């Protein structure tokens, strides 16, 4: 279901589809065995069917996954070693941007590709490279990126030493999960899950009315920025202690604070916060590359009442914990199905539900 949503977005707006590119950049220092690296990347495609999958339409216009029996990793090699330091930094940034934003063809593939950038000798007089790899979210997620890096390391070390593939065979493939979701996630189970989300979100506010410094555009342009905030070790230790004292995870504690802040900024007593969940509840899924991640729209009622009815901090923590645990218990329902069930007013200028 999640793949179907991303496929539809790609048909609707290729620019929007670029928001779902998953780029990674790995620094490789030391002598590089290019043949071993190519063999490593090809072995990853052989190991994970989803990385050699494309998406085509059937006669009814619905998307189907096509798993190709073999495929070679699309790796470009680019030499920047002759440039001076300033030129090299600029050229590398251009390569990273170009690689991350290049359009994927869902029907033809591949949906994973990379560039090996040669930089010359570093300050330790060792050869220096940057490996850029971009996957489309339709075949990957954040958890998958970690698997990808770990398996590159294991395979490359083995091939350089002349050993065989050291990774144990996978019990299942992503297509098995997709089939399970479509068929084994029976209607009764899905209906129970959707009943929970309907009860939680039916009368929730459609939008968070934050005091913005510019009007919301009529259509999202997917141009955003990021601000990095680092919590020092002392504050982190205090937060963990507070969470432990109240039987919360650190995520639940920060979710509580975040919902209070959003409520005060918006003047709304109810906020809905979207949070990702790995959605890999079974051990067989832990080592698979694929698009498993789901989004949970967690409703937090911040209204604390007045006088004798006012909530204590501990009671508010309990409320947030209960909502979070309830959401986790019903994470099998794909976000797309929750949206379909609730049928909120749709708009091109903001996402549905949260």
C-alpha positions in Angstrom: 0.0 0.0 0.0 2.8 2.5 0.9 4.5 1.7 -2.4 1.3 2.3 -4.3 1.1 5.8 -2.7 4.6 6.7 -3.8 4.0 5.3 -7.3 0.9 7.4 -7.6 2.8 10.5 -6.4 5.5 9.9 -9.0 2.8 9.8 -11.8 1.1 12.9 -10.4 4.2 15.1 -9.8 7.7 14.0 -10.6 9.0 16.9 -8.6 7.2 15.7 -5.5 8.6 12.2 -6.1 12.1 13.7 -5.6 11.2 14.3 -1.9 11.3 10.5 -1.6 14.9 10.0 -2.8 17.1 8.4 -0.1 20.7 9.5 -0.6 23.7 8.2 1.3 27.3 9.3 1.2 30.2 7.0 2.3 33.8 8.2 2.7 36.2 5.5 1.7 39.9 6.0 2.7 42.8 3.7 1.7 43.5 1.6 -1.3 40.3 0.7 -3.1 39.7 -2.6 -5.0 37.2 -1.4 -7.6 36.5 -4.9 -8.8 35.6 -6.0 -5.3 33.4 -2.9 -4.8 31.5 -3.6 -8.0 31.1 -7.3 -7.0 29.9 -6.1 -3.6 27.2 -3.8 -5.1 26.1 -6.5 -7.6 25.8 -9.0 -4.7 23.6 -6.7 -2.8 21.2 -6.5 -5.8 21.3 -10.3 -6.1 20.6 -10.7 -2.3 17.7 -8.2 -2.1 15.1 -8.6 -4.9 13.5 -5.3 -4.1 16.6 -3.5 -5.4 16.1 -5.0 -8.9 12.3 -4.3 -8.9 10.5 -1.9 -11.2 6.9 -0.8 -11.3 4.6 -1.0 -14.4 0.9 -0.5 -15.0 -1.5 -3.4 -15.8 -4.4 -3.0 -18.3 -6.5 -1.5 -15.5 -3.9 1.2 -14.8 -2.9 -0.4 -11.5 0.8 -0.7 -10.6 2.6 -4.1 -10.4 6.0 -5.0 -9.1 8.3 -6.7 -11.6 11.3 -8.4 -10.1 14.1 -8.8 -12.6 16.1 -12.0 -12.4 19.5 -10.3 -12.6 20.8 -6.7 -12.6 24.1 -5.0 -12.4 24.5 -2.0 -10.0 24.5 1.3 -12.0 27.8 2.8 -10.8 29.5 5.8 -12.4 33.2 6.6 -11.7 34.2 10.2 -11.6 37.7 11.5 -11.0 38.1 14.9 -9.2 41.7 14.2 -8.0 43.2 16.8 -10.4 41.2 19.7 -8.9 42.6 21.9 -6.1 40.9 21.7 -2.7 38.5 24.6 -3.3 37.4 23.3 -6.7 37.1 19.8 -5.4 34.8 20.8 -2.5 32.6 22.7 -4.9 32.6 19.9 -7.5 31.8 17.2 -4.9 28.9 19.2 -3.6 27.6 19.5 -7.1 27.9 15.8 -7.7 26.1 15.1 -4.4 23.2 17.4 -5.3 23.0 16.1 -8.9 23.1 12.5 -7.8 20.4 12.9 -5.1 18.0 14.8 -7.4 18.3 12.9 -10.6 14.8 11.5 -11.6 14.1 7.7 -11.3 12.1 5.9 -14.0 9.7 3.6 -12.1 9.0 1.4 -15.1 12.5 1.0 -16.4 14.6 1.3 -13.3 17.0 1.0 -11.7 15.7 2.4 -8.5 19.1 2.3 -6.9 22.2 3.9 -8.4 25.6 5.4 -7.3 28.7 7.4 -8.1 32.2 6.7 -7.0 34.1 10.0 -6.7 37.9 9.8 -6.6 39.4 12.7 -4.6 43.1 11.8 -4.7 45.4 11.6 -1.6 44.1 12.9 1.8 46.3 14.4 4.6 47.4 11.0 5.7 48.6 10.4 2.1 45.9 7.7 1.6 43.7 7.5 -1.5 40.3 9.1 -0.7 37.0 8.4 -2.3 33.3 9.2 -1.7 30.7 6.7 -2.6 27.3 8.3 -3.3 24.3 5.9 -3.3 20.7 7.0 -3.9 17.7 4.7 -3.5 14.1 5.6 -4.1 12.0 5.3 -1.0 9.6 2.9 -2.8 12.3 0.2 -2.4 14.0 1.4 0.8 13.7 3.2 4.1 15.9 4.6 6.9 16.4 1.1 8.5 17.3 -0.3 5.1 20.1 2.3 4.8 21.7 0.8 7.9 21.5 -2.7 6.5 23.0 -1.5 3.2 26.0 0.0 4.9 26.6 -3.0 7.1 26.4 -5.5 4.2 28.7 -3.4 2.0 31.3 -3.6 4.7 30.9 -7.4 5.2 30.8 -8.2 1.5 33.7 -5.9 0.5 36.0 -7.2 3.2 35.3 -10.8 2.1 35.8 -10.2 -1.6 39.1 -8.2 -1.0 40.4 -11.3 0.9 39.2 -13.7 -1.8 36.5 -15.2 0.4 32.9 -16.0 -0.6 29.8 -14.1 0.3 29.7 -14.4 4.2 26.1 -13.2 4.6 23.5 -15.9 5.6 20.7 -16.5 3.1 17.5 -14.4 3.6 14.5 -16.4 4.7 12.0 -14.2 2.8 12.0 -11.3 0.3 10.2 -8.0 0.3 7.7 -9.4 -2.2 6.6 -11.9 0.4 5.9 -9.1 2.8 3.9 -7.2 0.1 1.9 -10.4 -0.6 1.3 -10.9 3.1 0.0 -7.3 3.5 -2.4 -7.7 0.6 -3.7 -11.1 1.4 -2.8 -12.4 4.9 -3.6 -9.1 6.6 -7.2 -10.2 6.5 -10.2 -7.9 6.4 -11.2 -8.6 10.0 -7.8 -7.7 11.4 -7.4 -4.7 9.2 -11.0 -3.6 10.0 -10.2 -3.8 13.8 -7.1 -1.7 13.3 -8.9 0.9 11.2 -11.7 1.1 13.8 -9.1 2.2 16.3 -7.8 5.0 14.0 -11.3 6.1 13.1 -12.2 6.5 16.8 -8.9 8.4 17.5 -8.9 10.8 14.6 -12.5 11.3 13.4 -13.1 14.7 14.9 -9.4 15.8 15.1 -8.4 19.2 13.6 -7.5 19.0 9.9 -4.6 21.4 10.3 -2.3 22.9 12.9 -2.8 26.7 12.7 0.7 27.8 13.6 1.6 31.5 13.5 3.6 31.5 10.3 5.7 34.3 8.9 4.4 33.7 5.4 1.2 32.3 3.8 1.0 28.6 3.2 1.5 28.1 -0.6 -1.4 26.7 -2.6 0.7 23.7 -3.5 3.6 22.2 -1.6 6.9 22.9 -3.3 9.0 20.5 -1.1 11.7 23.2 -0.6 12.6 23.2 3.0 15.4 23.7 5.4 16.6 22.0 8.6 17.8 23.4 11.9 20.0 21.1 14.0 19.5 21.2 17.8 21.8 19.3 20.0 21.0 18.4 23.6 24.0 18.2 25.8 24.8 15.1 27.9 23.7 16.6 31.2 20.3 17.6 29.9 19.9 14.2 28.1 20.7 12.4 31.3 18.1 14.4 33.2 15.5 13.7 30.5 16.2 10.0 30.6 15.9 10.0 34.4 12.5 11.8 34.2 11.3 9.3 31.6 12.4 6.4 33.7 10.7 7.8 36.8 7.4 8.0 34.9 7.7 4.7 33.0 8.1 6.4 29.7 10.5 6.0 26.8 12.6 9.1 25.9 10.5 9.4 22.7 7.3 9.5 24.8 8.7 12.2 27.0 9.8 14.4 24.1 6.5 13.7 22.4 4.7 15.1 25.5 6.8 18.3 25.5 6.5 18.7 21.7 2.7 18.4 21.8 2.5 21.0 24.7 4.7 23.4 22.7 2.6 23.0 19.5 -0.6 23.5 21.5 0.6 26.7 23.0 1.9 28.1 19.7 -1.3 27.2 17.8 -3.8 27.8 20.5 -5.3 24.4 19.8 -6.2 22.0 22.6 -5.8 19.0 20.3 -2.8 18.3 18.1 -2.0 15.4 15.8 1.6 14.5 15.4 3.0 12.2 12.7 5.7 9.9 13.8 7.5 7.2 11.8 7.6 3.6 13.1 10.0 0.9 11.7 7.0 -1.5 11.3 9.2 -4.6 11.4 7.5 -6.6 14.2 8.9 -10.0 13.1 12.5 -11.1 13.2 12.4 -12.2 9.5 12.0 -8.6 8.5 14.9 -7.2 10.4 17.6 -7.9 7.7 15.5 -7.0 4.7 15.9 -3.9 2.6 12.6 -2.5 1.6 9.8 0.0 2.3 8.4 -1.1 5.6 8.3 2.2 7.6 4.8 3.4 8.5 3.5 6.7 9.7 1.4 6.9 12.9 -0.8 10.0 13.3 -0.9 10.3 17.1 -3.6 12.5 18.6 -2.7 14.3 21.8 -5.4 16.1 23.7 -3.6 18.8 25.7 -6.7 20.3 27.4 -5.8 19.9 31.1 -9.2 21.2 32.4 -9.5 23.7 35.2 -9.5 23.6 39.0 -10.1 20.2 40.4 -10.2 18.7 36.9 -6.8 20.0 35.8 -4.2 17.3 34.9 -0.9 16.9 36.8 2.2 16.5 34.8 2.3 12.8 35.7 -1.3 12.4 34.5 -0.5 14.1 31.2 2.5 11.8 30.7 0.2 8.8 31.3 -2.2 10.2 28.6 0.6 10.5 26.1 2.0 7.1 26.9 -1.4 5.5 26.5 -1.9 7.2 23.1 1.6 6.1 21.9 1.1 2.5 23.0 -2.3 2.4 21.4 -0.8 3.7 18.1 2.0 1.1 18.3 -0.5 -1.7 18.9 -2.3 -0.7 15.7 0.7 0.0 13.4 -0.2 -2.7 10.9 -2.8 -0.5 9.3 -0.9 1.4 6.6 -1.2 5.2 6.8 -2.7 5.2 3.3 -5.5 2.9 4.4 -6.2 5.2 7.5 -6.5 8.2 5.1 -8.8 6.2 2.8 -10.9 5.2 5.8 -11.3 8.7 7.2 -11.7 10.5 3.9 -10.4 13.9 5.2 -10.6 17.0 3.0 -7.7 16.7 0.7 -5.4 19.6 -0.3 -2.2 20.0 -2.3 -0.8 22.4 0.3 -0.6 20.1 3.3 -0.5 16.4 4.1 -3.7 14.7 5.4 -4.4 14.0 9.1 -1.2 15.6 10.6 
